Amino acid sequence: MKARLQSHLKAHLIPSIASALLLCACTATPTKPEAPVTATLASAMADAERSVAAGDADRAYAILKNAGTRFPAEKAPWVQLAQLKFDRGAYGDAISNAIEALQRDPKDRQGNSILAVAGLRLSTKAVADLSQQNNLAGPLRTEAQQLANLLRTTLGEDVLVPKPVKPVTPARKPAGSNQVKKTTASSQPSADPFGALK
């Protein structure tokens, strides 16, 4: 009787336990949401825009990378990726994605703009960091000066970054004076320190 009970348990209990373990393994494995496969480039771009509007930039990146893979001759996913990265201050990634777009269309204005400005922002930060460490000397300093001169010539400006205008402090009114001093537009400091570059 005991042997028959053991064989009965083995015959029915082991498959039941194995099934239960399999079900647990299937439900316990977390899955990362994948970017949806879209039928056209236009629908991929629209999906990415909706994701950005919803605040899900990671999903937008996944959609655009997938679109770049599915439509390898198209520049649009790479330009959009470059713009998203640029807007979030990830200038290295923005440069990489802009280069991908420019490989598909070397004359793309947005890709060239992102490449130029992101590169300048990275360069400006690096030069500022070197200046703070007093390590901007020798050939590095000479090259930085040559690049600054090239920028001045290209932009047609003598000064790349104008010095901030110091605010004019109004003179103190004598006690009991009810006169209100008027300020003119020319006495106001400029809100845009790069206004001279325009």
TAQUIWO-V875134 format. One record per helix or strand. SS is the DSSP state (H for helix, E for strand). FROM is the first residue (numbers start at 1). TO is the last residue. If there is no record, write none. Layout:
# TAQUIWO-V875134
SS&FROM&TO, SS&FROM&TO
This chain:
# TAQUIWO-V875134
H&2&28, H&41&53, H&57&70, H&76&87, H&91&104, H&109&132, H&138&155, H&185&187, H&195&197
